[in-house]
Amino acid sequence: MKGEPNACARPGERSGVGRVGQATCGVVSVGVAVVALVFGYSGVVAVASVVPLLSTTAIVFTWVFLWLVAWLVLVVALSLVRARLTGPMGA
């Protein structure tokens, strides 16, 4: 909701990375996951071949896991950099 403050934020402090930051982290993390899977595809396929009927599912789950981890790392890094730039207490 637009006017609702974040429960974790201090009064008067802007919190989070915002919509643009989330979208940017999401797009960049998709690229990171694709590149990671391209370079590690042979290893992922070798491990996924242990379960032949579920190998495609295992590959997709691996890619989704990489994507979500990359997104989380980017959002945390962006929020830490943003907090460091704004200084203590959002001043």
Secondary structure, DSSP 8 states (H G I E B T S, - for coil): --S---TTS-TT---S-HHHHHHHHHHHHHHHHHHHHHHHHHHHHHHHTTSGGGHHHHHHHHHHHHHHHHHHHHHHHHHHHHHHHH-GGG-
